[in-house]
Amino acid sequence: MSDFEFTFALFGLLLGLSLAEVLGGLGRALEARLRRGQALRIGWLTPLLGAFVVLDLLSFWQAAWVSRKVIDVSGVVLMAVTAFAGSYYLASSLVFPRSLEGVDDLDVHFFRVRRIVIGVMLALLVVQLAFYASIPELAVRLQSPLPMIMTAVLVLLMGLAMFARSQFWARLAMAALVARYVVVYML
Protein backbone atom coordinates (compact mmCIF):
# COMPACT_ATOMS: atom_id res chain seq x y z
CA MET A 1 0.00 0.00 0.00
CA SER A 2 1.43 3.38 -1.00
CA ASP A 3 1.45 6.46 1.25
CA PHE A 4 -1.25 7.99 -0.93
CA GLU A 5 -3.49 4.91 -0.69
CA PHE A 6 -3.14 4.85 3.08
CA THR A 7 -3.92 8.56 3.44
CA PHE A 8 -6.63 8.52 0.79
CA ALA A 9 -8.51 5.78 2.65
CA LEU A 10 -9.16 8.26 5.48
CA PHE A 11 -9.86 11.14 3.07
CA GLY A 12 -12.21 8.99 0.99
CA LEU A 13 -14.08 7.74 4.04
CA LEU A 14 -14.78 11.24 5.32
CA LEU A 15 -15.67 12.63 1.89
CA GLY A 16 -17.93 9.62 1.28
CA LEU A 17 -19.74 10.37 4.52
CA SER A 18 -20.10 13.97 3.36
CA LEU A 19 -21.75 12.79 0.13
CA ALA A 20 -24.05 10.55 2.15
CA GLU A 21 -25.05 13.51 4.36
CA VAL A 22 -26.14 15.64 1.40
CA LEU A 23 -27.91 12.80 -0.41
CA GLY A 24 -29.53 11.59 2.82
CA GLY A 25 -30.76 15.10 3.54
CA LEU A 26 -32.32 15.34 0.09
CA GLY A 27 -33.94 11.95 0.62
CA ARG A 28 -35.38 13.02 3.99
CA ALA A 29 -36.75 16.22 2.43
CA LEU A 30 -38.39 14.37 -0.45
CA GLU A 31 -39.85 11.78 1.91
CA ALA A 32 -41.25 14.51 4.18
CA ARG A 33 -42.70 16.31 1.18
CA LEU A 34 -44.44 13.12 0.02
CA ARG A 35 -45.68 12.36 3.52
CA ARG A 36 -46.95 15.85 4.27
CA GLY A 37 -48.13 16.81 0.80
CA GLN A 38 -47.96 20.55 0.29
CA ALA A 39 -46.87 21.35 3.88
CA LEU A 40 -43.15 21.33 3.01
CA ARG A 41 -41.87 23.62 0.28
CA ILE A 42 -38.52 22.32 -0.97
CA GLY A 43 -37.85 25.27 -3.28
CA TRP A 44 -34.67 25.67 -5.32
CA LEU A 45 -32.06 27.10 -3.00
CA THR A 46 -31.32 24.19 -0.65
CA PRO A 47 -31.25 21.58 -3.46
CA LEU A 48 -28.94 23.87 -5.46
CA LEU A 49 -26.72 24.26 -2.38
CA GLY A 50 -26.68 20.47 -2.05
CA ALA A 51 -25.75 20.05 -5.73
CA PHE A 52 -23.00 22.65 -5.37
CA VAL A 53 -21.57 20.96 -2.27
CA VAL A 54 -21.56 17.56 -4.02
CA LEU A 55 -19.87 18.98 -7.14
CA ASP A 56 -17.34 20.92 -5.07
CA LEU A 57 -16.65 17.83 -3.00
CA LEU A 58 -15.98 15.86 -6.18
CA SER A 59 -13.52 18.53 -7.28
CA PHE A 60 -11.59 18.12 -4.03
CA TRP A 61 -11.69 14.36 -4.43
CA GLN A 62 -10.17 14.84 -7.88
CA ALA A 63 -7.60 17.29 -6.45
CA ALA A 64 -6.49 14.58 -4.03
CA TRP A 65 -5.68 12.39 -7.03
CA VAL A 66 -3.66 15.20 -8.60
CA SER A 67 -1.68 15.43 -5.33
CA ARG A 68 -1.02 11.69 -5.06
CA LYS A 69 2.70 11.87 -5.87
CA VAL A 70 3.48 14.40 -3.13
CA ILE A 71 1.46 12.85 -0.28
CA ASP A 72 3.30 10.98 2.44
CA VAL A 73 2.13 9.43 5.69
CA SER A 74 2.79 11.42 8.84
CA GLY A 75 0.87 12.57 11.86
CA VAL A 76 0.66 16.09 10.43
CA VAL A 77 -0.70 14.85 7.10
CA LEU A 78 -3.31 12.64 8.80
CA MET A 79 -4.44 15.50 11.06
CA ALA A 80 -4.60 17.87 8.07
CA VAL A 81 -6.61 15.37 6.04
CA THR A 82 -8.97 14.82 8.97
CA ALA A 83 -9.44 18.56 9.53
CA PHE A 84 -9.94 19.21 5.81
CA ALA A 85 -12.35 16.36 5.08
CA GLY A 86 -14.00 16.79 8.50
CA SER A 87 -14.77 20.41 7.58
CA TYR A 88 -16.46 19.12 4.46
CA TYR A 89 -18.55 16.77 6.57
CA LEU A 90 -19.57 19.66 8.82
CA ALA A 91 -20.64 21.79 5.84
CA SER A 92 -22.44 18.83 4.23
CA SER A 93 -24.36 18.04 7.39
CA LEU A 94 -25.80 21.57 7.45
CA VAL A 95 -27.10 21.66 3.85
CA PHE A 96 -30.41 19.99 4.76
CA PRO A 97 -31.93 20.22 8.25
CA ARG A 98 -31.50 17.07 10.32
CA SER A 99 -35.12 17.18 11.41
CA LEU A 100 -37.84 18.57 9.19
CA GLU A 101 -40.40 18.93 11.97
CA GLY A 102 -41.51 22.54 12.09
CA VAL A 103 -39.76 23.31 8.78
CA ASP A 104 -42.17 24.65 6.17
CA ASP A 105 -39.77 26.08 3.57
CA LEU A 106 -36.24 24.90 2.77
CA ASP A 107 -35.45 28.24 1.13
CA VAL A 108 -35.67 29.77 4.63
CA HIS A 109 -33.23 27.09 5.83
CA PHE A 110 -30.85 28.01 2.98
CA PHE A 111 -30.67 31.63 4.13
CA ARG A 112 -29.98 30.43 7.68
CA VAL A 113 -27.03 28.14 6.80
CA ARG A 114 -25.59 29.42 3.50
CA ARG A 115 -22.87 31.62 4.97
CA ILE A 116 -21.56 28.81 7.15
CA VAL A 117 -21.70 26.13 4.42
CA ILE A 118 -20.25 28.27 1.64
CA GLY A 119 -17.83 29.97 4.03
CA VAL A 120 -16.39 26.59 5.06
CA MET A 121 -16.06 25.62 1.41
CA LEU A 122 -14.38 28.92 0.61
CA ALA A 123 -11.91 28.38 3.45
CA LEU A 124 -11.18 24.88 2.11
CA LEU A 125 -10.53 26.35 -1.33
CA VAL A 126 -8.00 28.76 0.18
CA VAL A 127 -6.30 25.87 2.01
CA GLN A 128 -6.14 23.83 -1.19
CA LEU A 129 -4.69 26.76 -3.17
CA ALA A 130 -2.11 27.40 -0.45
CA PHE A 131 -1.16 23.71 -0.46
CA TYR A 132 -0.78 23.71 -4.25
CA ALA A 133 1.25 26.94 -4.17
CA SER A 134 3.62 25.47 -1.57
CA ILE A 135 4.60 22.49 -3.73
CA PRO A 136 6.45 23.29 -6.97
CA GLU A 137 5.05 20.25 -8.84
CA LEU A 138 1.51 21.44 -8.09
CA ALA A 139 2.11 25.20 -8.25
CA VAL A 140 2.44 25.06 -12.06
CA ARG A 141 -1.24 24.04 -12.21
CA LEU A 142 -2.19 27.42 -10.74
CA GLN A 143 -0.24 29.50 -13.24
CA SER A 144 -2.20 29.06 -16.44
CA PRO A 145 -4.96 31.57 -17.18
CA LEU A 146 -7.92 29.17 -17.33
CA PRO A 147 -7.60 27.83 -13.74
CA MET A 148 -7.04 31.38 -12.48
CA ILE A 149 -10.16 32.65 -14.26
CA MET A 150 -12.31 29.69 -13.18
CA THR A 151 -11.15 30.09 -9.57
CA ALA A 152 -11.91 33.82 -9.65
CA VAL A 153 -15.39 33.08 -11.01
CA LEU A 154 -15.89 30.47 -8.29
CA VAL A 155 -14.90 32.88 -5.51
CA LEU A 156 -17.04 35.68 -6.95
CA LEU A 157 -20.11 33.46 -7.23
CA MET A 158 -19.57 32.03 -3.76
CA GLY A 159 -19.46 35.58 -2.38
CA LEU A 160 -22.64 36.50 -4.23
CA ALA A 161 -24.39 33.37 -2.92
CA MET A 162 -23.26 34.12 0.63
CA PHE A 163 -24.43 37.72 0.67
CA ALA A 164 -27.35 37.96 -1.79
CA ARG A 165 -30.38 39.32 -0.02
CA SER A 166 -33.07 38.31 -2.46
CA GLN A 167 -34.11 34.84 -3.52
CA PHE A 168 -33.63 35.83 -7.15
CA TRP A 169 -29.94 36.70 -6.74
CA ALA A 170 -29.32 33.75 -4.46
CA ARG A 171 -30.92 31.38 -6.99
CA LEU A 172 -28.96 32.94 -9.82
CA ALA A 173 -25.67 32.61 -7.89
CA MET A 174 -26.36 29.02 -6.85
CA ALA A 175 -27.43 27.99 -10.36
CA ALA A 176 -24.28 29.64 -11.76
CA LEU A 177 -22.10 27.80 -9.21
CA VAL A 178 -23.59 24.47 -10.24
CA ALA A 179 -23.29 25.36 -13.95
CA ARG A 180 -19.65 26.42 -13.45
CA TYR A 181 -18.77 22.97 -12.12
CA VAL A 182 -20.65 21.23 -14.91
CA VAL A 183 -18.66 23.29 -17.44
CA VAL A 184 -15.36 22.58 -15.64
CA TYR A 185 -16.07 18.85 -15.59
CA MET A 186 -16.81 18.88 -19.31
CA LEU A 187 -13.52 20.63 -20.21
C-alpha positions as a Markdown table, in Angstrom:
| # | Residue | x | y | z |
|---|---|---|---|---|
| 1 | Met | 0.0 | 0.0 | 0.0 |
| 2 | Ser | 1.4 | 3.4 | -1.0 |
| 3 | Asp | 1.4 | 6.5 | 1.2 |
| 4 | Phe | -1.3 | 8.0 | -0.9 |
| 5 | Glu | -3.5 | 4.9 | -0.7 |
| 6 | Phe | -3.1 | 4.8 | 3.1 |
| 7 | Thr | -3.9 | 8.6 | 3.4 |
| 8 | Phe | -6.6 | 8.5 | 0.8 |
| 9 | Ala | -8.5 | 5.8 | 2.7 |
| 10 | Leu | -9.2 | 8.3 | 5.5 |
| 11 | Phe | -9.9 | 11.1 | 3.1 |
| 12 | Gly | -12.2 | 9.0 | 1.0 |
| 13 | Leu | -14.1 | 7.7 | 4.0 |
| 14 | Leu | -14.8 | 11.2 | 5.3 |
| 15 | Leu | -15.7 | 12.6 | 1.9 |
| 16 | Gly | -17.9 | 9.6 | 1.3 |
| 17 | Leu | -19.7 | 10.4 | 4.5 |
| 18 | Ser | -20.1 | 14.0 | 3.4 |
| 19 | Leu | -21.7 | 12.8 | 0.1 |
| 20 | Ala | -24.0 | 10.5 | 2.2 |
| 21 | Glu | -25.0 | 13.5 | 4.4 |
| 22 | Val | -26.1 | 15.6 | 1.4 |
| 23 | Leu | -27.9 | 12.8 | -0.4 |
| 24 | Gly | -29.5 | 11.6 | 2.8 |
| 25 | Gly | -30.8 | 15.1 | 3.5 |
| 26 | Leu | -32.3 | 15.3 | 0.1 |
| 27 | Gly | -33.9 | 12.0 | 0.6 |
| 28 | Arg | -35.4 | 13.0 | 4.0 |
| 29 | Ala | -36.8 | 16.2 | 2.4 |
| 30 | Leu | -38.4 | 14.4 | -0.5 |
| 31 | Glu | -39.8 | 11.8 | 1.9 |
| 32 | Ala | -41.2 | 14.5 | 4.2 |
| 33 | Arg | -42.7 | 16.3 | 1.2 |
| 34 | Leu | -44.4 | 13.1 | 0.0 |
| 35 | Arg | -45.7 | 12.4 | 3.5 |
| 36 | Arg | -46.9 | 15.8 | 4.3 |
| 37 | Gly | -48.1 | 16.8 | 0.8 |
| 38 | Gln | -48.0 | 20.6 | 0.3 |
| 39 | Ala | -46.9 | 21.4 | 3.9 |
| 40 | Leu | -43.2 | 21.3 | 3.0 |
| 41 | Arg | -41.9 | 23.6 | 0.3 |
| 42 | Ile | -38.5 | 22.3 | -1.0 |
| 43 | Gly | -37.8 | 25.3 | -3.3 |
| 44 | Trp | -34.7 | 25.7 | -5.3 |
| 45 | Leu | -32.1 | 27.1 | -3.0 |
| 46 | Thr | -31.3 | 24.2 | -0.7 |
| 47 | Pro | -31.3 | 21.6 | -3.5 |
| 48 | Leu | -28.9 | 23.9 | -5.5 |
| 49 | Leu | -26.7 | 24.3 | -2.4 |
| 50 | Gly | -26.7 | 20.5 | -2.1 |
| 51 | Ala | -25.7 | 20.0 | -5.7 |
| 52 | Phe | -23.0 | 22.6 | -5.4 |
| 53 | Val | -21.6 | 21.0 | -2.3 |
| 54 | Val | -21.6 | 17.6 | -4.0 |
| 55 | Leu | -19.9 | 19.0 | -7.1 |
| 56 | Asp | -17.3 | 20.9 | -5.1 |
| 57 | Leu | -16.6 | 17.8 | -3.0 |
| 58 | Leu | -16.0 | 15.9 | -6.2 |
| 59 | Ser | -13.5 | 18.5 | -7.3 |
| 60 | Phe | -11.6 | 18.1 | -4.0 |
| 61 | Trp | -11.7 | 14.4 | -4.4 |
| 62 | Gln | -10.2 | 14.8 | -7.9 |
| 63 | Ala | -7.6 | 17.3 | -6.5 |
| 64 | Ala | -6.5 | 14.6 | -4.0 |
| 65 | Trp | -5.7 | 12.4 | -7.0 |
| 66 | Val | -3.7 | 15.2 | -8.6 |
| 67 | Ser | -1.7 | 15.4 | -5.3 |
| 68 | Arg | -1.0 | 11.7 | -5.1 |
| 69 | Lys | 2.7 | 11.9 | -5.9 |
| 70 | Val | 3.5 | 14.4 | -3.1 |
| 71 | Ile | 1.5 | 12.9 | -0.3 |
| 72 | Asp | 3.3 | 11.0 | 2.4 |
| 73 | Val | 2.1 | 9.4 | 5.7 |
| 74 | Ser | 2.8 | 11.4 | 8.8 |
| 75 | Gly | 0.9 | 12.6 | 11.9 |
| 76 | Val | 0.7 | 16.1 | 10.4 |
| 77 | Val | -0.7 | 14.8 | 7.1 |
| 78 | Leu | -3.3 | 12.6 | 8.8 |
| 79 | Met | -4.4 | 15.5 | 11.1 |
| 80 | Ala | -4.6 | 17.9 | 8.1 |
| 81 | Val | -6.6 | 15.4 | 6.0 |
| 82 | Thr | -9.0 | 14.8 | 9.0 |
| 83 | Ala | -9.4 | 18.6 | 9.5 |
| 84 | Phe | -9.9 | 19.2 | 5.8 |
| 85 | Ala | -12.4 | 16.4 | 5.1 |
| 86 | Gly | -14.0 | 16.8 | 8.5 |
| 87 | Ser | -14.8 | 20.4 | 7.6 |
| 88 | Tyr | -16.5 | 19.1 | 4.5 |
| 89 | Tyr | -18.5 | 16.8 | 6.6 |
| 90 | Leu | -19.6 | 19.7 | 8.8 |
| 91 | Ala | -20.6 | 21.8 | 5.8 |
| 92 | Ser | -22.4 | 18.8 | 4.2 |
| 93 | Ser | -24.4 | 18.0 | 7.4 |
| 94 | Leu | -25.8 | 21.6 | 7.4 |
| 95 | Val | -27.1 | 21.7 | 3.8 |
| 96 | Phe | -30.4 | 20.0 | 4.8 |
| 97 | Pro | -31.9 | 20.2 | 8.2 |
| 98 | Arg | -31.5 | 17.1 | 10.3 |
| 99 | Ser | -35.1 | 17.2 | 11.4 |
| 100 | Leu | -37.8 | 18.6 | 9.2 |
| 101 | Glu | -40.4 | 18.9 | 12.0 |
| 102 | Gly | -41.5 | 22.5 | 12.1 |
| 103 | Val | -39.8 | 23.3 | 8.8 |
| 104 | Asp | -42.2 | 24.7 | 6.2 |
| 105 | Asp | -39.8 | 26.1 | 3.6 |
| 106 | Leu | -36.2 | 24.9 | 2.8 |
| 107 | Asp | -35.5 | 28.2 | 1.1 |
| 108 | Val | -35.7 | 29.8 | 4.6 |
| 109 | His | -33.2 | 27.1 | 5.8 |
| 110 | Phe | -30.9 | 28.0 | 3.0 |
| 111 | Phe | -30.7 | 31.6 | 4.1 |
| 112 | Arg | -30.0 | 30.4 | 7.7 |
| 113 | Val | -27.0 | 28.1 | 6.8 |
| 114 | Arg | -25.6 | 29.4 | 3.5 |
| 115 | Arg | -22.9 | 31.6 | 5.0 |
| 116 | Ile | -21.6 | 28.8 | 7.1 |
| 117 | Val | -21.7 | 26.1 | 4.4 |
| 118 | Ile | -20.3 | 28.3 | 1.6 |
| 119 | Gly | -17.8 | 30.0 | 4.0 |
| 120 | Val | -16.4 | 26.6 | 5.1 |
| 121 | Met | -16.1 | 25.6 | 1.4 |
| 122 | Leu | -14.4 | 28.9 | 0.6 |
| 123 | Ala | -11.9 | 28.4 | 3.4 |
| 124 | Leu | -11.2 | 24.9 | 2.1 |
| 125 | Leu | -10.5 | 26.3 | -1.3 |
| 126 | Val | -8.0 | 28.8 | 0.2 |
| 127 | Val | -6.3 | 25.9 | 2.0 |
| 128 | Gln | -6.1 | 23.8 | -1.2 |
| 129 | Leu | -4.7 | 26.8 | -3.2 |
| 130 | Ala | -2.1 | 27.4 | -0.4 |
| 131 | Phe | -1.2 | 23.7 | -0.5 |
| 132 | Tyr | -0.8 | 23.7 | -4.2 |
| 133 | Ala | 1.2 | 26.9 | -4.2 |
| 134 | Ser | 3.6 | 25.5 | -1.6 |
| 135 | Ile | 4.6 | 22.5 | -3.7 |
| 136 | Pro | 6.5 | 23.3 | -7.0 |
| 137 | Glu | 5.1 | 20.3 | -8.8 |
| 138 | Leu | 1.5 | 21.4 | -8.1 |
| 139 | Ala | 2.1 | 25.2 | -8.3 |
| 140 | Val | 2.4 | 25.1 | -12.1 |
| 141 | Arg | -1.2 | 24.0 | -12.2 |
| 142 | Leu | -2.2 | 27.4 | -10.7 |
| 143 | Gln | -0.2 | 29.5 | -13.2 |
| 144 | Ser | -2.2 | 29.1 | -16.4 |
| 145 | Pro | -5.0 | 31.6 | -17.2 |
| 146 | Leu | -7.9 | 29.2 | -17.3 |
| 147 | Pro | -7.6 | 27.8 | -13.7 |
| 148 | Met | -7.0 | 31.4 | -12.5 |
| 149 | Ile | -10.2 | 32.7 | -14.3 |
| 150 | Met | -12.3 | 29.7 | -13.2 |
| 151 | Thr | -11.1 | 30.1 | -9.6 |
| 152 | Ala | -11.9 | 33.8 | -9.7 |
| 153 | Val | -15.4 | 33.1 | -11.0 |
| 154 | Leu | -15.9 | 30.5 | -8.3 |
| 155 | Val | -14.9 | 32.9 | -5.5 |
| 156 | Leu | -17.0 | 35.7 | -7.0 |
| 157 | Leu | -20.1 | 33.5 | -7.2 |
| 158 | Met | -19.6 | 32.0 | -3.8 |
| 159 | Gly | -19.5 | 35.6 | -2.4 |
| 160 | Leu | -22.6 | 36.5 | -4.2 |
| 161 | Ala | -24.4 | 33.4 | -2.9 |
| 162 | Met | -23.3 | 34.1 | 0.6 |
| 163 | Phe | -24.4 | 37.7 | 0.7 |
| 164 | Ala | -27.3 | 38.0 | -1.8 |
| 165 | Arg | -30.4 | 39.3 | 0.0 |
| 166 | Ser | -33.1 | 38.3 | -2.5 |
| 167 | Gln | -34.1 | 34.8 | -3.5 |
| 168 | Phe | -33.6 | 35.8 | -7.2 |
| 169 | Trp | -29.9 | 36.7 | -6.7 |
| 170 | Ala | -29.3 | 33.7 | -4.5 |
| 171 | Arg | -30.9 | 31.4 | -7.0 |
| 172 | Leu | -29.0 | 32.9 | -9.8 |
| 173 | Ala | -25.7 | 32.6 | -7.9 |
| 174 | Met | -26.4 | 29.0 | -6.8 |
| 175 | Ala | -27.4 | 28.0 | -10.4 |
| 176 | Ala | -24.3 | 29.6 | -11.8 |
| 177 | Leu | -22.1 | 27.8 | -9.2 |
| 178 | Val | -23.6 | 24.5 | -10.2 |
| 179 | Ala | -23.3 | 25.4 | -13.9 |
| 180 | Arg | -19.7 | 26.4 | -13.5 |
| 181 | Tyr | -18.8 | 23.0 | -12.1 |
| 182 | Val | -20.6 | 21.2 | -14.9 |
| 183 | Val | -18.7 | 23.3 | -17.4 |
| 184 | Val | -15.4 | 22.6 | -15.6 |
| 185 | Tyr | -16.1 | 18.8 | -15.6 |
| 186 | Met | -16.8 | 18.9 | -19.3 |
| 187 | Leu | -13.5 | 20.6 | -20.2 |
